[in-house]
C-alpha cells in the first residue's frame, strides 16, 4: 500500500513580500534576437524571469496553459518556474528584445544551464522569487500586454550595456532595469484611469492613422477636431488611451521608424530624418539623442554589431 501524502506541489513563481527599496535586480542575459516559424519550440521553464519585447512579427505565446498573441509593441513576461512556449507565427521571422533577470540577485549564472530548467536534473533551490509589493498582489498582472513604448528603449539600453561590458556595466544595468520596473508600474496605474468609453475606439483609429502617416504634423488642434472635442480635453483623452500625450506619442512612433531605417537601410541620416517627419537635420539629431541616449550614427554602428 502506498503512503498517502498531504503535501501540495510547489506553486510558481515563488513570491516574497518586499518593499520597492528591497529590489536589487541582476541581469543574466540580454540580446536582440530573431526566430523563424520553422523553429519548433518545446514547452520549457526557466529559473529566473524574462522580458521579451516584440520588435517585428508575431508569436503565439503559451504560459501556464493560457494562450496569447504577441504583436509588435507587446511585452511578454515569462515568470520563473512556469511552463511556457513562444512560437513565432509570422514569416520570415520575428525579432525580439530579450532580457533575463531576477529581482533580488538570487541567481549566479555561469552558463545557459543555470537559466533553462533541465527537468531531468531539477534544482528547485535555483528558482528565483517574484516580489509581492505593498500595493499589488503580483508585480506583473498580465503575461502579454501592449506597453509604454519607452520600455523598448530602456531594454535596448540594457542590452547595449550588457554586451559592451564597460566598467560599471552591472550597476548601470541594475539602475536601468529599476527604471523599467517603475515605468511599467506607472503605466499600469495610468491604464486604470479609463477615458469615456465613447472615445476609446476613435482614439485608437486616430493612433493607427498617425502610425501610417508619421511624417505629417499632428498638432493637438487637429486631433481635437478629429475627435470633435474641446482642445483642452483632446490631449487628456489621447493620453487616457495611449498613456502618452499626442506630441510624445508621435515622437515615439517616428523614433521607432527612424531606428528601423537606420538598421535596415543605407539611407543617409538626413534622409531618414525627412522620411519620419523632420526636415531639420539638427532637430532630428537632437530628438533622436533625447530618446536613445546616443547619436543616430552611433546607433547605426551598434545595430550592425548586435
Backbone bond lengths (Angstrom), bond angles and torsions (degrees), N, CA, C in turn:
res aa  C-N    CA-C-N  psi(-1)  N-CA   C-N-CA  omega(-1)  CA-C   N-CA-C  phi
1 X - - - 1.467 - - 1.527 108.94 -
2 X 1.327 115.80 134.15 1.462 119.15 179.42 1.509 109.89 -81.55
3 X 1.292 113.72 147.34 1.469 119.85 -178.12 1.516 110.42 -81.42
4 X 1.323 117.22 127.13 1.461 121.32 179.38 1.519 109.59 -71.27
5 X 1.316 115.16 151.09 1.465 119.61 178.30 1.512 110.36 -134.73
6 X 1.313 115.69 144.56 1.468 121.03 177.56 1.517 111.66 -100.26
7 X 1.328 116.37 5.07 1.459 119.65 -178.75 1.529 110.11 -68.67
8 X 1.293 116.78 139.09 1.462 121.85 177.36 1.522 109.13 -104.97
9 X 1.334 117.52 145.88 1.458 119.96 179.40 1.531 110.82 -60.34
10 X 1.322 115.68 148.51 1.456 120.85 178.17 1.524 109.64 -67.18
11 X 1.320 116.24 134.73 1.466 120.67 178.49 1.525 109.12 -97.99
12 X 1.320 114.82 139.09 1.462 120.91 179.50 1.522 109.61 -121.28
13 X 1.339 115.96 152.82 1.466 125.94 0.21 1.522 111.94 -73.94
14 X 1.335 115.33 155.40 1.451 120.39 172.51 1.523 108.54 -64.17
15 X 1.315 116.86 148.91 1.469 120.66 -177.41 1.522 109.77 -122.62
16 X 1.317 115.61 144.96 1.460 121.59 179.03 1.534 108.57 -137.79
17 X 1.333 116.17 124.39 1.462 118.90 176.57 1.522 109.35 -64.86
18 X 1.320 115.93 134.47 1.465 119.13 -175.98 1.521 110.39 -157.36
19 X 1.309 115.19 155.07 1.451 122.79 170.17 1.536 107.52 -93.16
20 X 1.312 116.34 161.56 1.467 119.93 178.73 1.529 111.35 -56.02
21 X 1.325 116.21 -40.11 1.464 120.02 -176.20 1.525 112.96 -66.00
22 X 1.348 117.24 -15.86 1.466 120.29 -179.68 1.527 113.15 -84.74
23 X 1.317 117.98 -10.37 1.460 120.11 -179.82 1.527 109.63 -67.89
24 X 1.326 116.13 127.79 1.469 122.37 179.62 1.521 108.12 -139.19
25 X 1.340 117.49 68.16 1.468 119.99 -171.69 1.523 113.48 -70.60
26 X 1.327 115.22 154.21 1.465 121.30 172.73 1.526 108.29 -130.85
27 X 1.329 115.82 147.55 1.457 122.56 -179.71 1.524 108.72 -95.71
28 X 1.326 116.79 132.00 1.467 121.32 -179.71 1.528 112.72 -105.57
29 X 1.322 117.19 -26.61 1.466 122.12 -176.64 1.514 106.95 -164.83
30 X 1.332 117.61 138.87 1.461 121.12 179.95 1.522 108.86 -152.99
31 X 1.327 116.57 120.28 1.462 120.70 -176.24 1.530 110.74 -151.78
32 X 1.339 115.46 155.04 1.457 122.26 161.22 1.524 105.21 -91.84
33 X 1.325 118.33 128.09 1.452 119.10 -178.08 1.526 111.19 -146.85
34 X 1.325 114.81 159.56 1.462 121.95 -179.39 1.525 109.94 -122.10
35 X 1.335 115.04 151.15 1.457 121.32 173.58 1.523 108.41 -136.45
36 X 1.317 116.70 147.87 1.459 121.28 177.43 1.525 109.05 -104.97
37 X 1.342 117.17 160.26 1.474 119.09 177.96 1.524 112.77 -67.69
38 X 1.333 116.99 -14.25 1.467 120.11 178.04 1.529 112.60 -73.78
39 X 1.329 116.28 -19.59 1.461 120.04 179.51 1.532 109.20 -80.41
40 X 1.314 116.42 105.54 1.467 121.17 179.85 1.526 108.41 -80.45
41 X 1.308 115.77 121.54 1.462 121.26 -174.26 1.527 109.54 -105.98
42 X 1.316 116.13 130.59 1.465 121.36 178.01 1.528 110.24 -87.58
43 X 1.321 116.11 160.15 1.459 120.03 173.03 1.522 109.04 -61.60
44 X 1.316 117.10 143.42 1.459 120.33 179.76 1.520 109.28 -149.63
45 X 1.330 115.25 170.69 1.462 121.81 171.76 1.531 108.13 -129.48
46 X 1.325 115.48 157.02 1.460 120.69 176.73 1.523 109.20 -126.47
47 X 1.333 115.10 153.92 1.464 120.75 178.80 1.519 111.87 -79.87
48 X 1.341 116.45 -27.63 1.459 119.57 -179.50 1.530 109.27 -107.43
49 X 1.319 117.69 -151.62 1.459 123.32 179.14 1.528 108.02 -122.13
50 X 1.326 116.18 155.57 1.462 119.28 177.90 1.520 110.47 -137.41
51 X 1.324 115.11 138.96 1.461 122.56 169.66 1.520 107.96 -109.68
52 X 1.324 116.63 128.61 1.463 123.10 175.51 1.518 108.05 -119.44
53 X 1.315 116.87 124.40 1.464 121.33 175.15 1.523 107.43 -108.84
54 X 1.335 117.17 126.32 1.460 121.18 -177.65 1.526 109.53 -84.42
55 X 1.331 116.08 113.82 1.461 121.43 177.40 1.521 111.28 -83.43
56 X 1.320 116.91 -43.23 1.466 121.03 177.89 1.520 109.19 -153.29
57 X 1.355 114.32 155.87 1.453 119.56 -179.00 1.516 112.35 85.90
58 X 1.326 115.54 -175.31 1.460 122.00 -179.49 1.524 110.01 -135.04
59 X 1.317 114.89 156.12 1.466 120.06 178.43 1.523 109.74 -144.40
60 X 1.322 114.57 147.89 1.453 121.73 173.11 1.527 106.91 -94.44
61 X 1.325 116.81 119.83 1.462 121.68 -174.44 1.522 109.29 -112.91
62 X 1.317 115.37 123.27 1.467 121.34 175.88 1.525 108.15 -111.70
63 X 1.326 116.28 124.87 1.462 121.51 179.73 1.522 108.19 -136.62
64 X 1.330 115.42 117.63 1.467 121.45 178.35 1.527 111.65 53.36
65 X 1.330 116.76 38.24 1.456 121.11 176.39 1.514 115.07 88.62
66 X 1.328 118.36 -11.06 1.463 121.51 178.46 1.527 109.73 -97.01
67 X 1.336 117.53 143.53 1.455 122.00 -178.16 1.517 110.40 -110.75
68 X 1.317 114.46 142.59 1.462 121.72 -179.45 1.526 108.55 -138.27
69 X 1.319 115.88 155.71 1.463 121.35 172.49 1.518 107.66 -107.56
70 X 1.334 116.26 123.11 1.463 121.68 179.09 1.524 108.84 -104.59
71 X 1.323 116.46 122.54 1.457 123.33 -178.51 1.523 109.56 -116.95
72 X 1.336 118.51 172.19 1.470 119.40 177.25 1.525 111.68 -52.78
73 X 1.321 115.80 130.54 1.458 121.12 -175.91 1.509 113.56 95.91
74 X 1.343 117.25 -8.02 1.470 120.79 178.70 1.519 110.31 -80.74
75 X 1.316 115.77 141.11 1.460 122.58 172.03 1.518 107.72 -109.30
76 X 1.334 116.31 123.51 1.465 122.57 -179.26 1.523 108.22 -104.94
77 X 1.324 116.43 128.83 1.458 122.60 179.03 1.517 108.64 -110.95
78 X 1.337 116.23 116.34 1.460 122.11 -178.83 1.523 108.43 -108.88
79 X 1.342 117.51 108.15 1.467 120.34 -174.48 1.520 113.41 -83.13
80 X 1.307 114.58 156.75 1.462 123.08 179.44 1.527 111.08 -61.30
81 X 1.347 115.20 131.93 1.453 120.42 173.05 1.510 116.09 80.53
82 X 1.326 118.78 -2.41 1.465 122.24 -176.48 1.533 109.76 -101.13
83 X 1.332 119.14 125.30 1.465 120.69 179.57 1.530 111.43 -60.32
84 X 1.336 115.92 135.48 1.455 119.96 -178.97 1.528 110.46 -153.18
85 X 1.337 114.14 163.47 1.465 121.04 175.88 1.526 108.00 -151.35
86 X 1.333 116.49 137.51 1.462 122.11 176.39 1.525 107.19 -120.64
87 X 1.329 115.93 104.62 1.466 121.70 -177.04 1.529 109.49 -109.31
88 X 1.321 116.78 117.94 1.470 121.51 179.22 1.520 109.24 -67.60
89 X 1.335 115.73 137.13 1.470 120.94 -178.39 1.521 112.80 -119.25
90 X 1.329 118.14 -2.80 1.462 120.90 -177.14 1.523 110.57 -110.98
91 X 1.327 116.51 140.86 1.468 122.11 177.42 1.528 109.21 -97.02
92 X 1.333 118.98 148.62 1.471 125.25 0.02 1.523 113.32 -82.00
93 X 1.351 117.65 -15.98 1.460 119.45 -178.02 1.517 109.38 -166.40
94 X 1.301 115.17 174.59 1.468 122.54 169.00 1.525 107.39 -121.97
95 X 1.314 115.55 148.79 1.468 120.38 -176.17 1.525 108.60 -120.47
96 X 1.342 116.18 133.83 1.460 121.43 -173.35 1.529 111.52 -129.35
97 X 1.334 114.27 153.45 1.456 121.81 160.13 1.526 105.45 -99.90
98 X 1.326 117.37 128.47 1.456 119.92 -178.07 1.519 111.80 -127.71
99 X 1.329 116.17 133.10 1.469 121.78 178.23 1.526 109.08 -136.18
100 X 1.343 116.26 119.04 1.468 122.38 171.93 1.533 108.16 -94.08
101 X 1.332 116.17 137.70 1.464 119.45 -175.47 1.523 110.23 -157.81
102 X 1.330 115.92 169.74 1.457 121.13 165.58 1.523 108.18 -128.83
103 X 1.320 116.85 172.75 1.468 121.09 -175.66 1.524 113.54 -96.54
104 X 1.342 116.81 -24.77 1.460 120.31 -171.25 1.524 112.93 -127.85
105 X 1.321 117.74 24.85 1.461 121.92 -177.18 1.526 109.98 53.77
106 X 1.348 115.62 47.82 1.466 122.33 -174.34 1.520 113.87 -82.72
107 X 1.329 117.90 -27.48 1.455 120.29 -164.69 1.521 111.59 -120.63
108 X 1.328 115.35 131.57 1.462 121.55 174.30 1.527 107.39 -97.39
109 X 1.329 116.65 111.16 1.462 121.36 -174.25 1.519 110.12 -105.23
110 X 1.325 116.01 121.18 1.461 122.11 176.06 1.524 112.02 -113.78
111 X 1.334 117.14 -24.70 1.457 121.42 -177.74 1.533 108.49 -152.55
112 X 1.365 116.47 170.95 1.457 121.31 -179.27 1.522 112.11 -57.55
113 X 1.354 116.16 -32.38 1.461 119.08 -178.37 1.528 112.31 -64.22
114 X 1.327 116.85 -19.28 1.467 120.15 177.70 1.525 111.56 -79.05
115 X 1.348 117.10 -12.02 1.464 122.25 -179.87 1.522 111.48 -106.46
116 X 1.339 116.06 -49.51 1.462 121.64 -176.89 1.526 110.12 -86.59
117 X 1.321 117.06 130.42 1.460 122.04 -177.57 1.524 110.33 -75.98
118 X 1.327 116.10 126.94 1.459 122.70 167.79 1.529 106.55 -95.40
119 X 1.322 116.40 106.97 1.464 120.39 -173.25 1.532 112.07 -63.90
120 X 1.344 117.03 -19.66 1.460 120.09 178.87 1.528 111.69 -82.43
121 X 1.335 115.92 -18.99 1.465 120.71 178.65 1.530 109.07 -132.04
122 X 1.297 114.53 58.89 1.457 121.51 -174.04 1.527 111.59 -65.91
123 X 1.340 115.59 138.23 1.463 121.76 176.92 1.538 107.99 -124.12
124 X 1.321 117.80 82.74 1.470 121.75 -173.30 1.529 113.37 -57.10
125 X 1.334 116.62 -30.73 1.470 119.00 -177.80 1.518 112.63 -68.66
126 X 1.338 118.19 -10.90 1.460 121.59 -178.44 1.529 113.33 -88.91
127 X 1.334 118.03 -11.05 1.465 119.09 -179.81 1.533 109.74 -65.62
128 X 1.318 115.76 128.72 1.472 121.39 -177.43 1.525 111.00 -84.60
129 X 1.319 115.48 156.65 1.459 121.39 -176.69 1.522 111.36 -98.84
130 X 1.323 114.11 148.63 1.460 122.90 175.75 1.531 108.53 -102.06
131 X 1.327 118.69 139.68 1.467 118.96 -177.85 1.520 113.52 -75.52
132 X 1.312 115.63 139.82 1.454 122.50 167.18 1.524 106.27 -101.40
133 X 1.308 116.52 104.57 1.464 121.47 -175.30 1.526 110.57 -88.22
134 X 1.316 117.83 159.34 1.467 120.47 -174.39 1.520 114.49 -58.68
135 X 1.348 118.03 -28.86 1.459 120.31 -174.02 1.519 113.67 -102.92
136 X 1.349 118.36 13.40 1.460 119.03 -177.16 1.521 110.75 -158.59
137 X 1.341 115.72 155.02 1.456 120.82 175.96 1.524 111.21 -77.48
138 X 1.327 116.94 -35.19 1.463 121.61 -178.96 1.522 108.75 -141.51
139 X 1.328 115.12 152.82 1.462 118.86 -177.09 1.520 110.75 -66.26
140 X 1.326 117.75 -42.26 1.461 122.50 176.37 1.521 108.30 -115.49
141 X 1.321 117.15 126.34 1.458 120.13 -178.56 1.522 112.51 -94.87
142 X 1.333 118.08 -0.95 1.466 121.84 177.55 1.523 108.86 -145.65
143 X 1.329 116.25 139.35 1.456 119.77 -179.27 1.530 112.30 -79.55
144 X 1.324 117.32 -30.10 1.461 121.75 178.87 1.518 107.94 -135.63
145 X 1.326 116.15 126.21 1.466 119.33 -178.20 1.517 109.92 -156.45
146 X 1.316 115.64 150.62 1.450 120.18 168.24 1.518 106.81 -72.68
147 X 1.317 116.90 139.81 1.453 118.46 -171.50 1.515 111.31 -133.97
148 X 1.324 115.41 172.61 1.460 121.71 177.06 1.523 108.58 -55.67
149 X 1.323 118.33 123.91 1.464 120.16 -176.32 1.526 114.36 -57.64
150 X 1.318 117.87 -21.92 1.464 119.42 179.14 1.530 111.30 -64.30
151 X 1.350 116.30 -20.02 1.461 119.67 177.76 1.521 111.22 -58.25
152 X 1.336 116.91 -37.82 1.464 120.32 179.57 1.520 110.87 -63.95
153 X 1.328 117.08 -41.97 1.467 120.16 -179.91 1.525 110.85 -64.43
154 X 1.328 117.16 -40.16 1.466 119.87 178.92 1.522 111.22 -66.94
155 X 1.327 117.21 -39.03 1.461 119.99 178.54 1.527 110.72 -66.92
156 X 1.318 117.06 -39.42 1.471 120.02 177.07 1.525 110.47 -62.86
157 X 1.324 116.55 -38.55 1.466 120.42 178.70 1.527 110.27 -63.12
158 X 1.343 116.52 -43.88 1.466 120.82 177.60 1.525 110.52 -60.09
159 X 1.322 116.70 -44.25 1.467 121.09 -178.80 1.520 110.96 -61.86
160 X 1.326 117.59 -42.40 1.474 120.19 178.96 1.521 110.52 -63.57
161 X 1.335 116.52 -47.60 1.462 119.87 -179.09 1.534 111.24 -61.49
162 X 1.314 116.25 -43.68 1.466 120.91 -176.89 1.524 111.06 -64.09
163 X 1.327 117.42 -36.64 1.457 120.46 -176.65 1.526 113.28 -87.42
164 X 1.333 117.92 -30.30 1.461 119.57 176.42 1.530 111.50 -74.49
165 X 1.333 115.97 -31.94 1.470 122.85 175.53 1.532 113.10 52.85
166 X 1.301 115.22 45.86 1.460 118.74 173.38 1.523 109.24 -74.17
167 X 1.325 115.66 165.59 1.462 120.00 -178.08 1.533 110.70 -55.24
168 X 1.324 115.68 130.06 1.460 121.10 178.98 1.511 114.48 82.38
169 X 1.341 117.93 12.11 1.470 119.51 -175.84 1.524 111.95 -62.36
170 X 1.354 117.72 -31.81 1.465 119.16 -179.91 1.525 111.10 -62.31
171 X 1.339 116.00 -40.41 1.466 120.04 179.98 1.521 110.29 -66.70
172 X 1.331 115.71 -42.04 1.465 119.94 179.57 1.527 110.08 -63.09
173 X 1.330 116.92 -46.11 1.471 120.53 179.87 1.525 111.34 -59.81
174 X 1.325 116.13 -42.75 1.463 120.12 179.25 1.528 110.73 -62.14
175 X 1.330 116.67 -44.25 1.459 120.46 -179.48 1.515 112.67 -64.05
176 X 1.332 116.80 -42.80 1.471 120.52 -178.79 1.529 110.23 -69.95
177 X 1.338 117.49 -36.55 1.461 119.63 177.67 1.532 110.79 -65.39
178 X 1.324 117.65 -39.53 1.465 120.17 174.97 1.526 110.95 -62.75
179 X 1.331 116.21 -38.40 1.468 120.39 176.13 1.527 110.37 -62.58
180 X 1.325 116.58 -40.54 1.459 120.86 177.47 1.526 111.06 -63.34
181 X 1.336 116.89 -43.04 1.465 119.94 177.09 1.535 110.55 -57.48
182 X 1.326 115.70 -46.77 1.471 119.84 -178.97 1.524 111.17 -62.05
183 X 1.334 116.12 -41.43 1.466 120.74 179.22 1.531 110.54 -60.42
184 X 1.329 116.87 -45.10 1.455 120.33 -178.08 1.528 111.58 -67.49
185 X 1.329 117.04 -37.35 1.466 119.46 177.93 1.530 110.91 -66.35
186 X 1.326 116.11 -41.86 1.464 119.23 179.31 1.526 111.16 -66.49
187 X 1.335 116.59 -38.32 1.465 120.32 179.19 1.521 110.37 -61.31
188 X 1.331 115.59 -40.47 1.458 118.99 179.14 1.523 111.10 -63.41
189 X 1.332 115.97 -40.29 1.467 119.77 178.37 1.532 110.77 -64.15
190 X 1.340 116.38 -39.30 1.463 120.36 178.79 1.526 110.67 -64.78
191 X 1.338 116.77 -39.11 1.459 120.79 -177.81 1.522 111.67 -63.20
192 X 1.317 116.84 -26.31 1.462 119.70 -179.12 1.526 112.06 -73.67
193 X 1.319 116.37 -17.52 1.466 120.13 177.93 1.519 108.00 -89.62
194 X 1.314 115.67 78.66 1.453 121.18 -173.52 1.530 110.96 -71.60
195 X 1.341 117.90 139.65 1.458 120.77 173.91 1.527 110.33 -74.92
196 X 1.304 116.59 174.79 1.457 120.70 176.16 1.527 108.27 -56.98
197 X 1.361 118.41 129.31 1.471 120.64 -175.88 1.528 114.26 -57.87
198 X 1.317 116.18 -23.67 1.465 120.22 179.90 1.518 111.89 -60.50
199 X 1.353 117.13 -28.81 1.464 120.38 -171.77 1.532 113.85 -103.31
200 X 1.328 117.46 -3.91 1.458 119.03 -176.61 1.515 113.51 -58.00
201 X 1.335 117.22 -54.28 1.467 121.01 -177.49 1.530 112.37 -67.61
202 X 1.356 119.76 -41.74 1.475 118.54 176.30 1.529 113.28 -58.89
203 X 1.349 117.07 -37.42 1.459 119.19 178.36 1.528 110.27 -66.91
204 X 1.334 117.31 -42.85 1.462 120.56 178.73 1.521 111.27 -62.91
205 X 1.324 117.23 -37.61 1.462 120.67 177.13 1.526 110.31 -65.11
206 X 1.327 115.94 -41.06 1.457 120.95 177.29 1.530 111.04 -63.75
207 X 1.339 116.74 -39.35 1.463 121.46 177.57 1.528 110.43 -60.14
208 X 1.325 116.53 -43.35 1.477 120.00 179.31 1.527 110.83 -62.80
209 X 1.321 117.00 -38.55 1.464 120.28 177.97 1.530 110.96 -65.39
210 X 1.321 116.01 -40.92 1.458 120.13 178.11 1.523 111.26 -61.83
211 X 1.332 116.01 -41.92 1.464 120.52 -179.20 1.526 111.74 -66.96
212 X 1.343 117.10 -29.61 1.461 120.85 179.99 1.513 113.02 -87.40
213 X 1.317 117.62 -8.71 1.470 121.10 -177.11 1.526 109.30 -142.98
214 X 1.328 116.08 57.92 1.462 120.85 -169.98 1.523 113.08 -71.31
215 X 1.334 117.96 -20.50 1.465 119.83 -177.17 1.520 112.58 -76.82
216 X 1.332 117.22 -14.79 1.463 120.89 -179.81 1.529 110.95 -79.01
217 X 1.315 118.17 149.74 1.475 119.44 174.47 1.525 110.25 -70.89
218 X 1.303 116.21 141.05 1.456 121.46 -179.68 1.532 110.14 -128.93
219 X 1.337 117.75 67.92 1.470 120.09 178.94 1.527 110.56 -69.57
220 X 1.316 115.40 157.24 1.467 120.44 -179.43 1.533 110.65 -59.70
221 X 1.327 116.66 -31.79 1.469 120.13 179.10 1.530 110.69 -59.58
222 X 1.330 115.78 -42.55 1.465 120.12 179.06 1.525 110.99 -67.12
223 X 1.317 116.53 -39.85 1.458 120.97 179.64 1.528 110.78 -66.08
224 X 1.338 116.92 -40.84 1.470 121.00 178.64 1.528 110.51 -62.44
225 X 1.329 116.22 -40.50 1.462 120.03 179.38 1.523 111.17 -65.15
226 X 1.335 116.21 -40.34 1.464 119.91 -179.87 1.527 111.36 -66.05
227 X 1.330 116.66 -36.44 1.461 120.75 -179.47 1.525 112.69 -87.03
228 X 1.329 114.87 -10.83 1.476 121.43 -179.30 1.526 111.47 60.00
229 X 1.339 114.65 47.97 1.461 120.68 177.19 1.524 108.89 -132.14
230 X 1.335 115.36 169.48 1.460 120.00 177.48 1.531 110.40 -64.50
231 X 1.331 114.95 151.45 1.464 120.64 -178.27 1.521 111.24 -56.60
232 X 1.332 117.80 -42.81 1.467 121.46 -176.70 1.530 112.42 -67.94
233 X 1.334 117.10 -22.58 1.463 120.94 -177.73 1.524 111.92 -91.74
234 X 1.319 117.65 -21.14 1.468 121.59 -174.27 1.526 111.87 -61.94
235 X 1.334 116.02 -47.97 1.466 119.35 -178.29 1.527 110.90 -64.41
236 X 1.326 117.69 -36.94 1.460 121.64 179.45 1.529 110.90 -64.72
237 X 1.339 116.35 -43.73 1.461 120.64 177.59 1.523 110.73 -61.52
238 X 1.326 115.29 -46.36 1.461 120.57 -177.19 1.529 110.42 -61.48
239 X 1.318 116.86 -45.44 1.460 120.37 -179.60 1.523 111.08 -67.43
240 X 1.328 117.03 -32.68 1.457 119.92 178.96 1.513 112.77 -62.42
241 X 1.334 117.13 -29.92 1.463 121.46 -179.72 1.516 111.82 -90.87
242 X 1.330 117.93 -43.01 1.466 121.51 -172.97 1.519 114.13 -98.57
243 X 1.339 116.86 -17.80 1.462 119.79 -176.25 1.513 113.19 84.32
244 X 1.344 117.05 0.95 1.469 121.45 -179.50 1.524 110.07 -138.48
245 X 1.318 115.83 155.66 1.453 119.93 173.10 1.530 108.91 -69.07
246 X 1.342 118.58 159.89 1.471 119.90 179.54 1.531 112.98 -56.78
247 X 1.337 117.92 -42.94 1.462 119.70 -177.46 1.521 111.28 -66.04
248 X 1.322 117.18 -39.40 1.463 120.01 178.90 1.531 110.79 -68.64
249 X 1.330 116.21 -37.85 1.453 118.98 -178.73 1.527 111.43 -66.15
250 X 1.327 117.60 -44.85 1.465 118.88 -178.87 1.525 110.10 -67.37
251 X 1.337 117.84 -33.23 1.464 119.91 174.22 1.525 110.64 -62.56
252 X 1.339 116.33 -42.52 1.462 119.64 179.58 1.531 111.09 -62.56
253 X 1.346 116.98 -47.76 1.459 120.59 -177.90 1.531 110.06 -61.50
254 X 1.310 116.36 -42.08 1.467 119.99 177.30 1.529 110.90 -63.32
255 X 1.324 115.84 -39.64 1.461 119.58 -178.56 1.530 111.28 -65.00
256 X 1.318 116.88 -42.47 1.461 119.93 179.33 1.526 111.60 -63.78
257 X 1.338 116.48 -40.64 1.460 119.41 178.24 1.526 110.86 -68.31
258 X 1.320 116.91 -37.72 1.469 120.10 177.33 1.527 110.07 -62.08
259 X 1.314 117.77 -42.15 1.468 120.64 178.68 1.524 110.94 -63.67
260 X 1.328 116.38 -40.07 1.466 119.06 178.12 1.525 110.85 -62.30
261 X 1.325 117.23 -44.54 1.460 120.87 -179.92 1.527 111.03 -65.43
262 X 1.320 116.95 -36.65 1.464 119.83 178.55 1.522 110.89 -67.06
263 X 1.326 116.98 -36.55 1.470 120.97 179.83 1.519 112.34 -74.95
264 X 1.330 116.26 -40.16 1.454 120.10 -166.00 1.527 115.02 -107.46
265 X 1.327 118.27 -2.53 1.465 120.11 179.92 1.524 110.03 -132.77
266 X 1.326 114.74 170.57 1.461 120.74 176.85 1.529 111.08 -109.40
267 X 1.322 116.23 20.08 1.463 120.65 178.31 1.520 110.63 -61.49
268 X 1.311 115.96 147.27 1.454 119.74 175.53 1.527 109.47 -67.83
269 X 1.322 115.58 155.98 1.466 120.96 -177.69 1.524 111.13 -56.09
270 X 1.332 116.53 -42.43 1.468 121.04 -179.28 1.522 110.92 -61.52
271 X 1.356 117.26 -40.32 1.462 121.09 179.63 1.520 110.82 -66.89
272 X 1.336 117.04 -39.01 1.468 120.90 177.15 1.529 109.47 -60.95
273 X 1.326 116.22 -45.10 1.462 120.04 179.51 1.528 112.31 -58.58
274 X 1.330 116.30 -43.88 1.468 119.79 -179.41 1.527 110.83 -64.82
275 X 1.322 117.01 -40.14 1.465 120.07 -177.79 1.525 112.80 -64.69
276 X 1.319 116.74 -28.26 1.469 119.08 -179.40 1.525 112.73 -99.58
277 X 1.339 116.65 6.81 1.459 118.43 171.32 1.504 117.21 109.76
278 X 1.362 118.38 10.29 1.457 120.77 -179.24 1.536 109.36 -118.50
279 X 1.307 116.71 107.11 1.468 120.68 179.75 1.526 111.78 -77.65
280 X 1.309 116.77 -24.25 1.464 122.02 -179.11 1.528 109.09 -93.52
281 X 1.333 117.15 113.40 1.461 121.79 -177.79 1.522 111.75 -59.21
282 X 1.349 116.92 -41.95 1.465 120.07 -177.75 1.529 111.07 -65.13
283 X 1.338 116.26 -39.15 1.461 119.51 179.11 1.534 110.10 -67.59
284 X 1.336 116.14 -42.57 1.465 119.85 177.22 1.527 110.66 -59.63
285 X 1.328 116.55 -43.64 1.467 120.43 -179.41 1.519 110.83 -62.72
286 X 1.336 116.25 -40.82 1.457 120.25 -179.77 1.534 111.34 -65.56
287 X 1.353 116.81 -43.66 1.460 121.01 179.56 1.522 110.58 -66.05
288 X 1.333 117.42 -40.96 1.463 120.98 179.87 1.532 110.28 -61.79
289 X 1.324 116.36 -45.54 1.466 120.20 -179.82 1.522 111.02 -64.18
290 X 1.300 116.72 -36.35 1.464 120.96 179.37 1.532 110.69 -62.32
291 X 1.330 117.60 -41.52 1.456 121.45 -178.10 1.523 112.12 -78.77
292 X 1.347 116.43 -39.12 1.458 119.76 -169.20 1.518 113.73 -102.01
293 X 1.345 117.12 -17.55 1.455 119.92 -178.26 1.511 113.23 77.60
294 X 1.331 117.04 14.20 1.469 121.91 178.34 1.529 108.54 -160.18
295 X 1.322 115.79 166.47 1.463 120.27 -179.95 1.524 110.49 -73.93
296 X 1.333 115.72 161.35 1.461 120.68 177.31 1.529 110.72 -62.94
297 X 1.323 117.07 -37.45 1.464 120.63 178.58 1.525 111.39 -61.75
298 X 1.336 116.29 -44.94 1.467 119.43 -179.15 1.527 110.48 -67.69
299 X 1.317 116.18 -38.40 1.479 119.11 177.61 1.521 110.33 -59.69
300 X 1.337 116.65 -44.26 1.466 120.00 179.09 1.523 111.17 -60.48
301 X 1.328 117.18 -43.47 1.462 119.97 -179.55 1.523 111.37 -63.85
302 X 1.336 116.86 -43.37 1.464 120.31 -179.08 1.520 111.65 -68.09
303 X 1.337 117.32 -36.20 1.462 119.82 -179.22 1.525 110.56 -65.08
304 X 1.322 117.64 -27.61 1.450 120.27 177.56 1.524 111.71 -75.14
305 X 1.330 115.94 -24.84 1.473 119.90 178.05 1.526 110.58 -80.19
306 X 1.340 115.64 -43.88 1.462 119.44 -174.43 1.524 111.71 -99.88
